[in-house]
Amino acid sequence: MLGSRRKVRIDTERLTLRPPIHGDFRAWSALRRDSEEFLKPWEPTWAGDHLTRKAFTNRVYWAQRAISNGTALPLFLIRRADDALLGAITLDHIKRGPSQSGITGYWMGAPFARQGYMREAIQAVVHHAFTALDLSRIEAGCLPENTASRRLLEKCGYKYEGVAQSYLQINGRWRNHVLYANLRNDRRGRTDVG
């Protein structure tokens, strides 16, 4: 369990992954606004108030509740060299019991794409999920034509599992997604249950 008193912070070679805080609003809204054309083909349609302080405040409160409840781990990618916000990754839909699984979703600001930052973040979150959170299956999905995201997932140990029909509304349309999963090494075979 993540626990409400526990601070979540994951450090990698170049990044600090941490939950969003109220002070991130200006950097977040500027990066999202400046990256809008880059992001919109791959994301659900933005609400009319998407870039407002109120919407961001709701996002911060949701992140705090989700971490406290152990249902999600929303993290911002902060470059340690200059404290720049680069993007975000969320381990969401965390399920316990027989499933022990979660789903990764992520976005990267246009100026920081294809520089290895998201690969570093995904690998760190998967490691954290398998070790600190005791999950054993991490899923991800992306549009079939998003070859950059597909390659990224494969480089991070995710394996292709199939296609989900009309999986999510992206950019105003129901879209198929290719599904991937990353399994902890001990996932296959017997468990320690009786």
FENKA-V961938 format. One record per backbone hydrogen bond with DSSP energy under -0.5 kcal/mol. NH is the residue of the N-H (numbers start at 1). CO is the residue of the C=O. If there is no record, write none. Layout:
# FENKA-V961938
nh = [NH/NH]
co = [CO/CO]
This chain:
# FENKA-V961938
nh = [9/10/12/16/17/18/18/19/24/25/28/29/30/31/32/33/34/35/36/39/40/41/42/43/43/50/52/56/57/58/59/60/61/62/63/64/65/66/67/68/69/70/70/71/72/73/75/76/77/78/78/79/79/80/82/83/84/86/86/87/88/89/90/91/92/92/94/95/99/101/102/103/104/105/107/109/112/113/113/115/120/121/122/123/124/125/126/127/128/129/130/131/132/133/135/136/137/138/139/140/142/146/147/150/151/152/153/154/155/156/157/158/159/161/162/164/165/167/167/168/170/170/171/173/175/177/178/179/180/181/182/184/187]
co = [7/17/15/78/10/16/76/8/21/22/24/25/26/27/28/29/30/31/33/35/36/37/39/39/40/47/49/52/53/54/55/56/57/58/59/60/61/62/63/64/65/66/67/66/66/91/89/18/87/16/76/77/84/14/79/79/79/77/84/77/107/75/105/73/90/103/71/101/96/95/137/92/139/90/88/86/109/109/110/112/116/117/118/119/120/121/122/123/124/125/126/127/128/128/129/100/100/182/102/180/178/143/145/146/147/148/149/150/151/152/154/153/181/179/179/177/163/164/175/175/168/173/43/170/168/164/142/162/140/159/138/136/184]
